[in-house]
Amino acid sequence: MTSTPTSPSTNVPPVSPASPAIPVLPTPLAQTYVFLNPCLLLGLLALRFQSLTTDPVAELLNDLPLLALLQLIFVMICLPPAGSVLSSKPETVDVDDKKDKAPASPSGGSAGSVVLKPGKVGYRRRSAKNDSSSGSFVAKLIPALLSLILTFLLATPVFAALLVLFGAPITTHHLQTLLCAAHMALLTSTGLIYVHGVDGSVWKEVWGAARPLDVVWGGALGTGLGAWLGAVPIPLDWDRPWQAYPITILVGAYIGYALGVGLGRTVLFGKRIDFEEEGDTKKVD
């Protein structure tokens, strides 16, 4: 007797679908501010650049609250918080509301007359429209504040360690390294934490550089690449005051962030970087 061979596909574990790219909220304000935010950051950098070269520590410290505020506004206006789903479907009408409005008055009144709730004489049901704006604001503010807290507590030490691993001074310039790491963490991690929360599968994609490009991931990649390229002028013997650590790194991070947000919002949205075995890289849909 011969046994029927089993299908090889039955032993293959299912592959979890990749996390999709995060779109910008479809409101006119969000569609406008997503491009305005990088311009504001670059304008702030250009405006304070002279002070940055004169006293980097004081300037980085003074600009940190403003950067945090701008990133807080950015995520609340432009991005959906973790766990929310963007939908273009019209709002559904509550069945109870239909029942309240449908029956005619027993005294012969029209269907459009005020309906009183049973057991509460003279009580008119309040519309939820009055509370929708405040509820939406709180639903965005709480995860935004949590994102800022986690950015300072978790992302800043990680970026400080990465700066040291990539050649930052170990025994000196501690404040410069910490403040530069805090600025880079606000640029990269605030949006990522706001839209993804603590989803382990998404953060595996982040650390593996396997995320599809969008506004938050494009800004994070652009910040890292810009900071890496910004370190190039530091060892050159040009004897310029702006070559001091970490000015060029920070300038490269801000420029890279602006470019990453713009490209991740437009031509590279949804693209993914695949690392092939030969070492080549290519972008695929």
N, C-alpha and C positions, 0 to 999 in steps of 0.2 A: 504493500500500500504506500502511496505517496501522499505526503502532507502538503496542504496548500500553503505556498509561501506568503508570509505576511507582508503587507505593504510597508515600504521603508518610511512612508510619511507618518505612520502611526507612532513611531518612536521619537519623532522630532518634537521637542518642546515648543509650545506656541511662542511666537515672537510678539512682545508687547508693542503696540503702536507708538511711534515717536510723538513726543509732545508737539503740538502745532505752534506756529508763530503767533505772537500776541498782537492783535491789531490795535490801533489807536481808537479811542472812543469816537463814534460817528457823529459827534456834535460839532457845530461850526467853531466853537471856542477851542475844543481839543485839536481840531484839524489845523487851526491857526497857531496855537501856542506850542505845538510840538516842534515847529520851526523857529518860533520866537525864543524859546528857552535856551538853545545853544547860542543864539545871538546875544542874549543877555549875559551869559556866562563869559563869552569872549570879550564883550564890551567891558565887563567888570575887570577882567584880566588886563586889558589894554589900559584902562583908566588907572589901575593901581600898580602898573608894572614898575614905575619909577620907585615907588615906595617898597616894592618887593625886592628890588636890587639893593636898596639902601639898608633895610632891616628885614630880612626874610622871615625871621621867627615872629616878630610883632605883626607883620602884615598877614602872614598865613593864619595866625591866631585871630586877628580881627575879622578876617574874611570868612572864617569858618561858620559863624552863625548865619550870615547872609546866604552862603552856599547851601546850608541845610534848609533854610526857608525856601529858597528857589526850587530845590529838589522836592521838597514837600508839596509845594504848589503844583509842580510839574506832574507828579504821579497822581495827585488827586484830580487834576483837570483832564489829563490825557489818557490814563491807563485804568483798566478794570482791576479791582482788588482781587486777591487770591480767593478762589472759590466761586467767583461770579462768572456768569455766562453772558456774552453779548448776544442780543437777539433783536431782530428787526420786526418781530411779530407785534401786532397791536395788542394792547392790554385787554385781558379777558374781563368780562363783567361778572361780578359775583352773583351766584344764583339767588342768594338771599335778597340782594338788591333788586333783582327782577321781580321776585315775589312781592317785595314791598311796593313796587311801582305798578305792577300789573293789575291787581284787583281794583275794581271801581268802588267808590264810596257807597256804603249801604243806603245813604240818604239820597242817592241819585247824583252825586257829584261827578265831575269829570275825572278821567284817568290821570290828569296832570295835577290833581289836588294833593295837598300835603298828607302823607300817611303817618299816623302816629303808631309807635311801637306798643304792642299789647302790654298792659300792666303799668305803663308809665304815661299818665295823662299829661298832655301838653308837651311831651318830649319829642323833639325833632332830631332825626338821625343826622349826625355831623358828617360832612364829607371828608374823605381822607386826603383831599388835595392840599389842605392846609398844613398837614404834617409830612407830606412827601418830600419837600425840599430839605427840611431839617433832618428827617430820617436819613435821606441820602447823604447829607453832609457828614453826619456822625458815622455812617457806614464806611465812608472813605477816610475820615480823619483818624479813627482808631487804628486801622491797619497801617496808615501812613506813619503815625507816631511810633508804632511797634517796629516798623521798618527802619526808622531812624535809630531807635534804641539798639536793635540788633546790628545795625551797621557800625555804630561806634563800639559796641562791646565785642563783636566777633570779627567783622571784616577789617577793621583798622589794625588789630594785631597781626592778622594774616598778611596784609599788605606791607606792614613794617618788616615782618620776617622776610617777605619776598624781596623787598628793597635791599636788605642786608645780603641775601643770597646772591643778588645780581650785582653786588659790588659797593653798596653803600658803606660808609665808615661804621665800624663796630664799636670802637672805644670813644669816638667823638661824634658831634653833630646829632645827639640823641633827639633833641627837640625838633630839629629839621626833619629827621626821618619820620618821627611820629606824626607831625603835622602834614607832611606830604602824603603819608599813608592815609590820614583821615580825609584829605581832599579827594584822593583817588577812590577811597571806599564810598564816599558820598556820590561820586560820579557813576560808579559801577554797580554798587550793591543795593542802593536804596530802591531803584526800580525793580531789580530782580527779586528782592525779597517781597516787595509790594504785590507783584503779579503772581509769583510762584509760591510764596510762603515758605514752608519747610518740606516741600514735596521732595523726597529722596531721589526719585527717578529723574526729576528735572535737574537737580543739582549734580547728579552723576553726568548728565549731558553737559552741564556747565563746565565742570572740571575736565571733562574729556573733549571740550571744544566741539561738541556734536550738536549744539542747539541750532535750529533754523534761525536765520537772521531776522530780527525785528528791531524795534526801537531800543528796547532795553539791552538785548544781547549785542546789537550792533554798537551801542554806546559803550558797553563794557569792553568789547574787543578793541574798539578804537582807542579807548583810554589806555589799555595795556600796551598796544603797539606804539601809540604815540609817546608814552613814557619811555619805552625802550629805545626808540629813535632819538628822543630828546636827551638821552644820556651821552650821545656821541660827542657833542661839543665840549663836554666837561674836561677831558684830559688834553685837549688841544692847547697849544701855547699861544693863545691869542691875547692873554692878559686883559680880558674884558670883565667888568664887574658882574654882568649878567651870566657869566659862566660858572658862578659859584653854585655849589650844591645846595638845594635841589631845584634851582630856578628853571633850568632848561628841561628837567624832567617834568616839572609841573606844567610848563607851557606846552610841551608835547602832549601831555595827558589831556589838557583842555581842548587843544586843536583836534586830537584824535577822537575825543568824545563827540565833538560837534560833527565831524565827518562821519563817524559811525552812526549817529542818530539820523543824519540826513540820508545816508545810503541804505540803512536798515529800514527806513520808512518808505523808500522809493524803489530804486532799481534792484536792490538785493533782498527785498522782502521775501521771506519764505525760502531763500537759498540756504544750502547746508554745505559745510566744508567736510569733505571726505578725505581721510588720510589713507592712501593706497600703500600696499606692501613695498612698492618700489621707492616710496618716499615722496612721490609726487602728490600734489594737492589739486583738487578740482572742485568746482561748485556745481551742485546738481539741484534740481527742483525738489 
